[in-house]
Amino acid sequence: MNDLIKKLVEAYGPSGFEDQMRDLIRPEIEKYADEISVDAMGNMIALKKGKGKGGLKVMIAAHMDEIGLMISHITEDGFCRFTNIGGIYPHTLMGSRVQFADGRIGIIYSDRITDRSKIHGLDKHYIDVGASSKEDCPVKVGDAVGFVRPFLAQGKMLSAKSMDDRIGCVIAIEAMKRLKKSPHDIYFVFSVQEEVGTRGAQAAANMIDPDVGIALDVTLAGDTPEPTPIAVELGKGTAIKVKDTGMIAHAGLVRLMKKRAEEADIPYQLEVLTGGSTDARSIQIANGGAAAGCISIPCRYVHSQSETVHADDVENSVKLLVEILSKPIEL
């Protein structure tokens, strides 16, 4: 699975610019889907038709996009000022390398710092692309930027710049491969623009109108020095979301996830996240509403360039998703 993870996490794909991600994912899923389509938003939707009676319409969402930057203006000296695409922490930026859609690399730095105890805001940072003037700058206002950081596997600890949420995409792909039979019509949605407001999943859910929706996304880990308080740790199992700031997961779906995990001896944790939300929120409130929940992958250093997950949690997330989809969903 690491080869697939490396392929996806190192790829370019800020919110709104997911074309390259679609091109990478499509050949991985073509032979496992009955139908594949791309909607007007750019979501790639792979339908795996159910066999038998009594099945539901189920939507699985994993977002292809990553946080990034966008060029807002260029100085007379050829340096590129930028704004954020999604949640960017300024203290993670200095010295970072970034990539444009055409593969061009830039380096982020900031204006002079006189007080080292303070950090400049985004407006005081810039990207150096090697230009000497505004006229010879090879990038333009409106160009999107993704971060550059190679995939790193240290034993079972896996780190990269876009585990959020390429690891969710990997889990969806692996589940498609392993799922031999299901009573449900399953729509695997590789969604766009999650990092800027779960927009792609909202459009897809309005079109699909599912009975049940499950997002696949990362969550915070509470096992580092002075972390955000959360009862989730790396290597202790997949996390079943109960609540975040955007949604309260459907209680019946939470019970079903726990039941399927226990039946299959899959280790799990319960997640109550006090900041952030996922595509599950958009699915839950689309049209007349859906029973929605989330399988979460514990992750350290979220929204940095070294987001870190545990291989066992990834594997157990795949196993839980397959267990849920291969059997009746009774809520």
N, C-alpha and C positions, 0 to 999 in steps of 0.2 A: 504493500500500500504506500510505502514511502516514496516510490517513484512518482506515483500519481499526486501525492501531496506536494512534492517538490515542483512538479510541473505547474500546478495551479497557484501555489503561494508565491512563486517568483514572478508570475505574469503581471502585466499591466492591466489595470481596470478600475480606475476611480469611478465613483458614482456618476452615472450619466454617460459613461464612456466604456461600456462593458463589451464592446464588439469582439475584442480579442479573446475574452473569456468564453464567449459563446462558441467561438471557433475551436477552442481547446476542449470544451466539454462535449460538444455534439458528437464527435467520433467515439467518445467513451461510452455513450448511451444509445447510439443508433440501433444496435442489434437487440437491445433489451426493451425498446419502446414500440408500441403499436402505431403511435402517431407522434410526430414532433412538429411544433409550430412556434412561431415567434410573433408576439403581439405588437401593437403599436408602441408600447412603452419600451419594448426590447426584452421583456421576459421570455425565456425559452421554456416551453411547456411540453413535457413528455408524458403522454398518456399510456399507462399500462392497464389494459382492460381486464376486468374481473371475470372469473369463471364461476358459474353456478348462480344460485338465487340468494336473495336477502342481503346483497352487498350494498354498501353505501358509496357515496361520492366523496373521496378523501383527497385533500390537497396537502402536499408536503412542500414546504418552502425553505430554500437555502439561498441566501443572497450572494450573487457573484461580485458585487461591488466592494470596494475598499475605500477607506478614508484617503484623502489626497488634498491637492492644492490647485488653485487656478490663477493664472497670471492676470493681475488687475491693471498694471501699467509698467512701463519700462523707462528707466531713468535716462538722462542724456548720455551717461557713461556706459549704458548697455546692461545695467543690472536689472533683474526682474523682480518687482514687488508682487505680492500675491495675497490672496484671501484663502480661506479654508473651504474644503469640501468635506463636510462631516466634522466630527469631534476631534480637533487637533490640540495637543498640549504643547505650548511654545517651548517648554524646557526639554522636549525630545528632539528639537530641530537642529540645533547648531552642529555643523560639520556633517550633517546627513547628505547622502547622495540621492538624487531623484531622477526620474526618467519621464520623458515625454512620449507621446504615442508613437513617434517615429524612431524611438530608441535613443534619442539624444539624452546625454547625461548632464545634470547640473549639480552644483554644490550649494548648500544653504549655509548662510552665515548671518550675523546680525550687525546692526550699527554698533558703534563703540559703546562698551559697558563701563561706566565709571564706578558703579557700586556692584561688586560681584555677588552681593547677597540678593540681588534683584534680577528678574528675568524680563527681557523686552517682550511686548506683545507681538502679535503676528505682523502688525504694520511696520515694525522696526526690523524685520528680517527681509532678506532678499536671496535670489538665486543667481549664481554666477554661471553662465553658460559659455564663457570665454570670449564674449563680445567686447569690443573696445568703444562702441558707440551705439546709440539707439538705432541708427540707420543700418548697421551691420549685424544687429541682433537677429539670430536665426529663428527665434520663437516670437509668437504674437500674443496680444491681449486675447484672453479667452481660452488659451491653450491649457489643457488639464495636465496635472503632474501626479505621478505615483512614486512611491518610495522604492529604493533599491536596497535589498538585504538578502543574502543567500540563505536558503533553507539549511538548518543545522539540526542534526540528530545526535544527541549525546545519550546513548542507551535508549531508554524509552521516553526521554524528554525531547520534545520536538519544538523547535523555535523558528519563527519566520515573521515577516512584516505584515502578512495578511491572513493569519489563521482566522481572523474575523472577516469574512466567514467562509473562506475557501475550504476550511475543514468541514463545515456543514455541507458544502457541495460534494466533498469526497464521500461523506457518509451517505448522502443521497445516491450517489453513483454506485457505491458498494452495495447498498440495499437493493437497488434495481438489479444488479448482477446476481445477488443471492436469492431474491424472491422468486421462487419457482411457480407458486400459485397463490392467488388471493381471490376472495369473493368480491372484492371491492374494485371499483374503477378508481385508479390512483393517478392523480395528476402531480407529477414531480415538477415543481416550478423552480427554476433557477432564476431568481428575481433580481431586479435592478433597483438602484436608488434607495436601498434600505437605510444607508447611513445618513440620508438627508430627509428622513421622515417616513420610512416604510412605504414609499409611493408605488413601487412596482408591484408589491404583493397586494396592495389595495385594488389596483386595476385588475390583476389576475383573479383575485377572489370575487370581485364583482362580476366577472365574466363566467367563471367556473361555477359559482354559487354552491360551494361544497357543504356537505352535511357535517364533516369533521375536518379540522385543519391542524396540522402539526408543523411548527417551525423547528428548524435545526440551526442552532446558533451557539456562540460561546457565552459563558457567564463568568463573573469574577471568581477568583479563588481567594479563600481566606486563610491561606497557609504561609504567608510571607510576614516579615517583621512589620508590625503595626499596619495590618491590612484594613480595608473596608470590612466591617463585621459581616460575615456570611458563613453559613455552616456548610461550606463546600471546599474540598481539598483535591489537589491533583492526585491521581492514582487510586482514589477511593470509589470510583464508579461514575457512570453517567449521572447527570443531574436532571431530575424531573421538576420542572418549574411549577410552583404553586402560585406565585405572585411576583410581579414587578411593578414599576411605576406606571406602566401603560395598560396592564390587564390583570385580572384575576383568572387564572386558568379554570376551565370547566371542571368542576369537582368530580364528575363521573369519569372524565377522561384521565384525571390524575389517579383515581382509584384503579382504572383499567391498566394504566402504565405500571403502577406498583404491582398489581396482580401478575401481569405478564412477566415482569422482571423476576418476581419471586418464584413463579412456576419454572422459569428457565435458569434459575440460580445466577442471574445477572446482578452484580453489585450496583447499587444506585444510592444517590443522595437526594434530599429534598432541597429545592432552591427557593429562597425568598430574597429577591434582589431589590435593594432600596434605591437603585438608580439605573435608568435605562429601560428599554423594551425591545421587542423583536417584531418580525413579520406576523407573529401570532396575533398581535393586537389588531392589525388590519383585517386579518381573516375573521376574527371573532365578531367584528361589527359590520362586515360587508353585507349588503342587501338586508335580508331578514335576520342575519346573525348565523353563527356556526359554533359548534362545540370545538373550542380551540385550546391548544396547549403547546408545550415546547419541550423538546429534548435538548438539554444544554450540555455543552462540553466545557468543563472547568478550564479556565485559562488565566495564567498570570500575565501581567503587564499589558492588559488590553489597551488598544489604541496607542501602542508604541510600535517600534520597528522590530521588536523581539517578542512578540506574543508567543506564549509557551503553553503547550498542552502535553498530556501524557498519552502514550500510545494505547495503553490499556483502556483508558476512558473512551478513546475514539472507537476502538473495537467493540466495547460494550454498548456504545451508542448505536452502532450498526446492528448489533444483535437484537437490541430492544426494539428498534424500528421494524426489523423483519418479523419479530414475534408479534407485534401489534398488527401489522398489515396482512399477515398470513392467516389470521383467525378472525372470527366475528368480532365486531365492535359493538358492544352492548353497554349503553350508558345509562 
